[in-house]
Amino acid sequence: MKHVAKAVLLGLFSTTAMASGSHDHSHGPTKYGVGEPGKGEPDRIVAVSMRDSMRFVFDPQLDKITNGETIEFRVTNDGQVQHEFSIGNAEEQIRHAQMMQKMPNMKHDDPNTVSLASGESASISWKFIGEDEVIFACNIPGHYAAGMNHRIVIGADKKEKLALN
């Protein structure tokens, strides 16, 4: 009986803690669908401006990613509200969006995702592997639907990418 009571209390505590809606979140080691954290010197550097117009602005423009390429993304929140920059495939972004619906104030500092307040900056180095579609997304509720996403297929040039949409 003691074990059952302890399990119930632990379950309630865990649920309450998770439902609080605001905590830092890091997934730890895991397998990603579109690559892995980059190591060493990147093949190129891309600046990313996150804006309250619900757009990512890439400099230089991000219209091609090759299999095996490592890109360092230097991400800055140039808006007034919190934004997120997340790298993943469709399945990962759907799972992440569902989690963010439950905990919209969650802050990320994962290998593939950063949450930034207005004026903050961070870098993500990412090695793209495979031929999957990569989705760059802000999964703060409402942001993705408002257009804060960018899609590209690893190994496809811009013309092939447009044919897939």
C-alpha positions as CSV (number, residue, x, y, z in Angstrom):
1,M,0.0,0.0,0.0
2,K,2.9,2.4,0.8
3,H,4.3,1.8,-2.7
4,V,1.0,2.6,-4.3
5,A,0.6,5.8,-2.3
6,K,4.1,6.8,-3.1
7,A,3.6,6.2,-6.8
8,V,0.4,8.2,-6.8
9,L,2.0,11.1,-5.1
10,L,5.0,11.0,-7.4
11,G,2.7,10.9,-10.4
12,L,0.7,13.9,-9.1
13,F,3.9,15.8,-8.4
14,S,5.3,15.0,-11.8
15,T,2.1,16.0,-13.5
16,T,1.9,19.3,-11.6
17,A,5.5,20.1,-12.3
18,M,5.0,19.4,-16.0
19,A,1.8,21.4,-16.1
20,S,3.3,24.5,-14.7
21,G,4.0,25.6,-18.2
22,S,7.3,27.3,-17.8
23,H,10.7,25.6,-17.4
24,D,13.9,25.2,-19.2
25,H,14.0,22.1,-21.3
26,S,16.8,20.0,-22.7
27,H,16.2,16.6,-24.2
28,G,19.7,15.3,-23.7
29,P,21.2,12.8,-26.1
30,T,18.8,11.6,-28.7
31,K,18.6,10.7,-32.4
32,Y,17.4,13.3,-34.8
33,G,15.7,12.8,-38.2
34,V,17.7,15.3,-40.3
35,G,21.2,15.1,-38.9
36,E,23.2,15.7,-35.7
37,P,24.9,18.5,-33.8
38,G,27.8,19.8,-35.9
39,K,31.4,19.4,-34.7
40,G,34.5,21.3,-35.7
41,E,34.5,24.0,-38.4
42,P,31.3,24.5,-40.3
43,D,31.1,24.4,-44.1
44,R,29.3,27.8,-43.9
45,I,27.7,30.2,-41.5
46,V,24.2,31.5,-41.9
47,A,22.8,34.4,-39.9
48,V,19.1,34.0,-38.9
49,S,17.0,37.0,-37.9
50,M,13.7,36.1,-36.1
51,R,11.2,38.9,-36.5
52,D,7.7,39.7,-35.2
53,S,6.5,39.7,-38.8
54,M,6.6,35.9,-38.1
55,R,9.4,35.3,-40.5
56,F,12.9,33.9,-40.4
57,V,15.3,36.0,-42.5
58,F,18.4,34.0,-43.6
59,D,21.6,35.7,-44.7
60,P,22.8,34.5,-47.0
61,Q,19.5,33.1,-48.3
62,L,19.0,29.4,-47.4
63,D,17.9,27.6,-50.6
64,K,20.1,24.6,-50.7
65,I,21.6,22.1,-48.1
66,T,23.8,19.2,-49.2
67,N,24.0,15.9,-47.5
68,G,26.8,15.9,-45.0
69,E,27.0,19.7,-44.8
70,T,27.6,21.4,-41.5
71,I,26.0,24.9,-41.1
72,E,26.4,27.2,-38.1
73,F,23.3,29.2,-37.6
74,R,23.8,32.5,-35.8
75,V,20.3,33.2,-34.6
76,T,19.1,36.6,-33.2
77,N,15.7,37.5,-32.0
78,D,15.2,40.9,-33.6
79,G,11.6,41.1,-32.5
80,Q,9.9,42.2,-29.3
81,V,8.4,38.8,-28.3
82,Q,10.0,35.5,-27.6
83,H,10.8,33.3,-30.6
84,E,12.2,29.9,-31.2
85,F,14.5,28.4,-33.9
86,S,14.1,24.6,-34.2
87,I,15.6,22.3,-36.8
88,G,13.8,19.0,-37.5
89,N,11.7,16.9,-39.9
90,A,7.9,17.0,-40.0
91,E,7.4,14.4,-37.4
92,E,9.8,16.1,-34.9
93,Q,8.2,19.5,-35.5
94,I,4.7,18.1,-34.9
95,R,5.7,16.5,-31.6
96,H,7.5,19.7,-30.6
97,A,4.5,21.9,-31.5
98,Q,2.2,19.6,-29.4
99,M,4.5,19.9,-26.4
100,M,4.6,23.7,-26.8
101,Q,0.8,23.9,-26.9
102,K,0.8,22.3,-23.4
103,M,3.7,24.4,-22.1
104,P,3.9,27.6,-24.2
105,N,6.5,29.4,-22.0
106,M,9.0,26.5,-22.3
107,K,12.5,27.7,-23.0
108,H,14.8,25.4,-25.0
109,D,18.5,25.1,-25.2
110,D,18.8,21.8,-27.1
111,P,21.3,20.9,-29.8
112,N,18.6,21.6,-32.5
113,T,16.4,24.2,-30.8
114,V,16.9,27.6,-29.0
115,S,14.3,29.9,-27.4
116,L,15.3,33.5,-27.4
117,A,13.8,36.6,-25.7
118,S,13.9,39.9,-27.5
119,G,17.5,40.9,-28.3
120,E,19.1,37.6,-27.4
121,S,21.4,35.6,-29.7
122,A,22.6,32.0,-29.9
123,S,24.3,29.7,-32.3
124,I,23.4,26.2,-33.4
125,S,25.9,24.1,-35.4
126,W,24.1,21.3,-37.4
127,K,25.3,18.6,-39.7
128,F,22.6,17.7,-42.1
129,I,22.3,14.0,-43.0
130,G,20.0,12.1,-45.4
131,E,17.4,13.3,-47.9
132,D,14.5,14.2,-45.7
133,E,12.7,17.6,-45.7
134,V,14.1,19.9,-43.1
135,I,11.7,22.2,-41.4
136,F,13.0,25.3,-39.5
137,A,10.2,26.3,-37.2
138,C,9.1,28.6,-34.4
139,N,6.7,26.4,-32.4
140,I,5.6,29.0,-30.0
141,P,1.8,28.7,-30.3
142,G,0.5,30.7,-33.3
143,H,4.0,31.5,-34.8
144,Y,4.3,28.5,-37.2
145,A,0.8,29.0,-38.5
146,A,1.5,32.7,-39.0
147,G,4.4,31.7,-41.4
148,M,7.4,31.4,-39.1
149,N,8.8,28.3,-40.8
150,H,11.1,27.5,-43.7
151,R,11.2,24.1,-45.5
152,I,14.0,22.6,-47.6
153,V,14.9,19.1,-48.7
154,I,18.5,18.0,-48.0
155,G,20.2,17.5,-51.4
156,A,17.5,19.1,-53.5
157,D,18.2,22.3,-55.3
158,K,15.7,25.2,-55.2
159,K,13.8,24.1,-58.3
160,E,13.2,20.6,-56.9
161,K,12.2,22.1,-53.5
162,L,9.5,24.2,-55.1
163,A,8.1,21.2,-57.0
164,L,7.6,19.4,-53.7
165,N,5.4,22.1,-52.2
